[in-house]
Amino acid sequence: MIDIVVNGEKQMLKTETNIKEMVEHLGYEEKSFAVAVNGTFVSLKEYEKTTIKKGDVIDILAPMVGG
């Protein structure tokens, strides 16, 4: 098990995983969000290549509507 922080909340994953698997595990179904790992945004095409490791801080951000 590895500890990570997602949007300010502690989460546990069974093992190191990639971003794509992590967002699916956490229940994010829509594709309209951005992900940052330790303060660095990750492009959608890099989700499967980017491994989430113990202690990582993840921000999942949905777009804001309105003005």
MODELLER restraints for C-alpha pairs under 7 A, 6 or more apart:
rsr = mdl.restraints
at = mdl.atoms
rsr.add(forms.Gaussian(group=physical.xy_distance, feature=features.Distance(at['CA:1:A'], at['CA:12:A']), mean=6.39, stdev=0.5))
rsr.add(forms.Gaussian(group=physical.xy_distance, feature=features.Distance(at['CA:1:A'], at['CA:13:A']), mean=5.53, stdev=0.5))
rsr.add(forms.Gaussian(group=physical.xy_distance, feature=features.Distance(at['CA:1:A'], at['CA:14:A']), mean=4.34, stdev=0.5))
rsr.add(forms.Gaussian(group=physical.xy_distance, feature=features.Distance(at['CA:1:A'], at['CA:15:A']), mean=5.43, stdev=0.5))
rsr.add(forms.Gaussian(group=physical.xy_distance, feature=features.Distance(at['CA:2:A'], at['CA:12:A']), mean=5.65, stdev=0.5))
rsr.add(forms.Gaussian(group=physical.xy_distance, feature=features.Distance(at['CA:2:A'], at['CA:13:A']), mean=5.33, stdev=0.5))
rsr.add(forms.Gaussian(group=physical.xy_distance, feature=features.Distance(at['CA:2:A'], at['CA:14:A']), mean=6.37, stdev=0.5))
rsr.add(forms.Gaussian(group=physical.xy_distance, feature=features.Distance(at['CA:2:A'], at['CA:15:A']), mean=6.08, stdev=0.5))
rsr.add(forms.Gaussian(group=physical.xy_distance, feature=features.Distance(at['CA:2:A'], at['CA:16:A']), mean=6.99, stdev=0.5))
rsr.add(forms.Gaussian(group=physical.xy_distance, feature=features.Distance(at['CA:2:A'], at['CA:54:A']), mean=4.97, stdev=0.5))
rsr.add(forms.Gaussian(group=physical.xy_distance, feature=features.Distance(at['CA:3:A'], at['CA:10:A']), mean=6.87, stdev=0.5))
rsr.add(forms.Gaussian(group=physical.xy_distance, feature=features.Distance(at['CA:3:A'], at['CA:11:A']), mean=5.92, stdev=0.5))
rsr.add(forms.Gaussian(group=physical.xy_distance, feature=features.Distance(at['CA:3:A'], at['CA:12:A']), mean=4.85, stdev=0.5))
rsr.add(forms.Gaussian(group=physical.xy_distance, feature=features.Distance(at['CA:3:A'], at['CA:13:A']), mean=6.65, stdev=0.5))
rsr.add(forms.Gaussian(group=physical.xy_distance, feature=features.Distance(at['CA:3:A'], at['CA:54:A']), mean=5.39, stdev=0.5))
rsr.add(forms.Gaussian(group=physical.xy_distance, feature=features.Distance(at['CA:3:A'], at['CA:55:A']), mean=5.78, stdev=0.5))
rsr.add(forms.Gaussian(group=physical.xy_distance, feature=features.Distance(at['CA:4:A'], at['CA:10:A']), mean=5.88, stdev=0.5))
rsr.add(forms.Gaussian(group=physical.xy_distance, feature=features.Distance(at['CA:4:A'], at['CA:11:A']), mean=5.36, stdev=0.5))
rsr.add(forms.Gaussian(group=physical.xy_distance, feature=features.Distance(at['CA:4:A'], at['CA:12:A']), mean=6.30, stdev=0.5))
rsr.add(forms.Gaussian(group=physical.xy_distance, feature=features.Distance(at['CA:4:A'], at['CA:54:A']), mean=5.85, stdev=0.5))
rsr.add(forms.Gaussian(group=physical.xy_distance, feature=features.Distance(at['CA:4:A'], at['CA:55:A']), mean=4.89, stdev=0.5))
rsr.add(forms.Gaussian(group=physical.xy_distance, feature=features.Distance(at['CA:4:A'], at['CA:56:A']), mean=5.16, stdev=0.5))
rsr.add(forms.Gaussian(group=physical.xy_distance, feature=features.Distance(at['CA:4:A'], at['CA:57:A']), mean=6.00, stdev=0.5))
rsr.add(forms.Gaussian(group=physical.xy_distance, feature=features.Distance(at['CA:5:A'], at['CA:11:A']), mean=5.71, stdev=0.5))
rsr.add(forms.Gaussian(group=physical.xy_distance, feature=features.Distance(at['CA:5:A'], at['CA:56:A']), mean=6.46, stdev=0.5))
rsr.add(forms.Gaussian(group=physical.xy_distance, feature=features.Distance(at['CA:5:A'], at['CA:57:A']), mean=4.74, stdev=0.5))
rsr.add(forms.Gaussian(group=physical.xy_distance, feature=features.Distance(at['CA:5:A'], at['CA:58:A']), mean=5.90, stdev=0.5))
rsr.add(forms.Gaussian(group=physical.xy_distance, feature=features.Distance(at['CA:6:A'], at['CA:57:A']), mean=6.13, stdev=0.5))
rsr.add(forms.Gaussian(group=physical.xy_distance, feature=features.Distance(at['CA:6:A'], at['CA:58:A']), mean=4.68, stdev=0.5))
rsr.add(forms.Gaussian(group=physical.xy_distance, feature=features.Distance(at['CA:6:A'], at['CA:59:A']), mean=5.76, stdev=0.5))
rsr.add(forms.Gaussian(group=physical.xy_distance, feature=features.Distance(at['CA:7:A'], at['CA:58:A']), mean=6.29, stdev=0.5))
rsr.add(forms.Gaussian(group=physical.xy_distance, feature=features.Distance(at['CA:7:A'], at['CA:59:A']), mean=4.92, stdev=0.5))
rsr.add(forms.Gaussian(group=physical.xy_distance, feature=features.Distance(at['CA:7:A'], at['CA:60:A']), mean=6.40, stdev=0.5))
rsr.add(forms.Gaussian(group=physical.xy_distance, feature=features.Distance(at['CA:16:A'], at['CA:51:A']), mean=6.64, stdev=0.5))
rsr.add(forms.Gaussian(group=physical.xy_distance, feature=features.Distance(at['CA:16:A'], at['CA:52:A']), mean=5.69, stdev=0.5))
rsr.add(forms.Gaussian(group=physical.xy_distance, feature=features.Distance(at['CA:16:A'], at['CA:53:A']), mean=5.45, stdev=0.5))
rsr.add(forms.Gaussian(group=physical.xy_distance, feature=features.Distance(at['CA:17:A'], at['CA:51:A']), mean=5.42, stdev=0.5))
rsr.add(forms.Gaussian(group=physical.xy_distance, feature=features.Distance(at['CA:17:A'], at['CA:52:A']), mean=5.40, stdev=0.5))
rsr.add(forms.Gaussian(group=physical.xy_distance, feature=features.Distance(at['CA:18:A'], at['CA:47:A']), mean=6.45, stdev=0.5))
rsr.add(forms.Gaussian(group=physical.xy_distance, feature=features.Distance(at['CA:18:A'], at['CA:48:A']), mean=5.49, stdev=0.5))
rsr.add(forms.Gaussian(group=physical.xy_distance, feature=features.Distance(at['CA:18:A'], at['CA:49:A']), mean=6.55, stdev=0.5))
rsr.add(forms.Gaussian(group=physical.xy_distance, feature=features.Distance(at['CA:18:A'], at['CA:50:A']), mean=5.30, stdev=0.5))
rsr.add(forms.Gaussian(group=physical.xy_distance, feature=features.Distance(at['CA:18:A'], at['CA:51:A']), mean=4.18, stdev=0.5))
rsr.add(forms.Gaussian(group=physical.xy_distance, feature=features.Distance(at['CA:18:A'], at['CA:52:A']), mean=5.47, stdev=0.5))
rsr.add(forms.Gaussian(group=physical.xy_distance, feature=features.Distance(at['CA:19:A'], at['CA:47:A']), mean=4.83, stdev=0.5))
rsr.add(forms.Gaussian(group=physical.xy_distance, feature=features.Distance(at['CA:19:A'], at['CA:48:A']), mean=6.16, stdev=0.5))
rsr.add(forms.Gaussian(group=physical.xy_distance, feature=features.Distance(at['CA:19:A'], at['CA:50:A']), mean=6.08, stdev=0.5))
rsr.add(forms.Gaussian(group=physical.xy_distance, feature=features.Distance(at['CA:19:A'], at['CA:51:A']), mean=6.50, stdev=0.5))
rsr.add(forms.Gaussian(group=physical.xy_distance, feature=features.Distance(at['CA:19:A'], at['CA:52:A']), mean=6.48, stdev=0.5))
rsr.add(forms.Gaussian(group=physical.xy_distance, feature=features.Distance(at['CA:20:A'], at['CA:47:A']), mean=5.17, stdev=0.5))
rsr.add(forms.Gaussian(group=physical.xy_distance, feature=features.Distance(at['CA:20:A'], at['CA:48:A']), mean=5.51, stdev=0.5))
rsr.add(forms.Gaussian(group=physical.xy_distance, feature=features.Distance(at['CA:32:A'], at['CA:62:A']), mean=6.39, stdev=0.5))
rsr.add(forms.Gaussian(group=physical.xy_distance, feature=features.Distance(at['CA:33:A'], at['CA:60:A']), mean=6.54, stdev=0.5))
rsr.add(forms.Gaussian(group=physical.xy_distance, feature=features.Distance(at['CA:33:A'], at['CA:61:A']), mean=5.33, stdev=0.5))
rsr.add(forms.Gaussian(group=physical.xy_distance, feature=features.Distance(at['CA:33:A'], at['CA:62:A']), mean=4.39, stdev=0.5))
rsr.add(forms.Gaussian(group=physical.xy_distance, feature=features.Distance(at['CA:33:A'], at['CA:63:A']), mean=6.35, stdev=0.5))
rsr.add(forms.Gaussian(group=physical.xy_distance, feature=features.Distance(at['CA:34:A'], at['CA:60:A']), mean=5.73, stdev=0.5))
rsr.add(forms.Gaussian(group=physical.xy_distance, feature=features.Distance(at['CA:34:A'], at['CA:61:A']), mean=5.11, stdev=0.5))
rsr.add(forms.Gaussian(group=physical.xy_distance, feature=features.Distance(at['CA:34:A'], at['CA:62:A']), mean=6.50, stdev=0.5))
rsr.add(forms.Gaussian(group=physical.xy_distance, feature=features.Distance(at['CA:35:A'], at['CA:41:A']), mean=5.76, stdev=0.5))
rsr.add(forms.Gaussian(group=physical.xy_distance, feature=features.Distance(at['CA:35:A'], at['CA:42:A']), mean=5.84, stdev=0.5))
rsr.add(forms.Gaussian(group=physical.xy_distance, feature=features.Distance(at['CA:35:A'], at['CA:58:A']), mean=7.00, stdev=0.5))
rsr.add(forms.Gaussian(group=physical.xy_distance, feature=features.Distance(at['CA:35:A'], at['CA:59:A']), mean=5.65, stdev=0.5))
rsr.add(forms.Gaussian(group=physical.xy_distance, feature=features.Distance(at['CA:35:A'], at['CA:60:A']), mean=4.66, stdev=0.5))
rsr.add(forms.Gaussian(group=physical.xy_distance, feature=features.Distance(at['CA:35:A'], at['CA:61:A']), mean=6.34, stdev=0.5))
rsr.add(forms.Gaussian(group=physical.xy_distance, feature=features.Distance(at['CA:36:A'], at['CA:42:A']), mean=5.68, stdev=0.5))
rsr.add(forms.Gaussian(group=physical.xy_distance, feature=features.Distance(at['CA:36:A'], at['CA:58:A']), mean=5.71, stdev=0.5))
rsr.add(forms.Gaussian(group=physical.xy_distance, feature=features.Distance(at['CA:36:A'], at['CA:59:A']), mean=5.08, stdev=0.5))
rsr.add(forms.Gaussian(group=physical.xy_distance, feature=features.Distance(at['CA:36:A'], at['CA:60:A']), mean=6.63, stdev=0.5))
rsr.add(forms.Gaussian(group=physical.xy_distance, feature=features.Distance(at['CA:37:A'], at['CA:56:A']), mean=6.68, stdev=0.5))
rsr.add(forms.Gaussian(group=physical.xy_distance, feature=features.Distance(at['CA:37:A'], at['CA:57:A']), mean=5.83, stdev=0.5))
rsr.add(forms.Gaussian(group=physical.xy_distance, feature=features.Distance(at['CA:37:A'], at['CA:58:A']), mean=4.72, stdev=0.5))
rsr.add(forms.Gaussian(group=physical.xy_distance, feature=features.Distance(at['CA:37:A'], at['CA:59:A']), mean=6.59, stdev=0.5))
rsr.add(forms.Gaussian(group=physical.xy_distance, feature=features.Distance(at['CA:38:A'], at['CA:56:A']), mean=6.10, stdev=0.5))
rsr.add(forms.Gaussian(group=physical.xy_distance, feature=features.Distance(at['CA:38:A'], at['CA:57:A']), mean=4.97, stdev=0.5))
rsr.add(forms.Gaussian(group=physical.xy_distance, feature=features.Distance(at['CA:38:A'], at['CA:58:A']), mean=6.22, stdev=0.5))
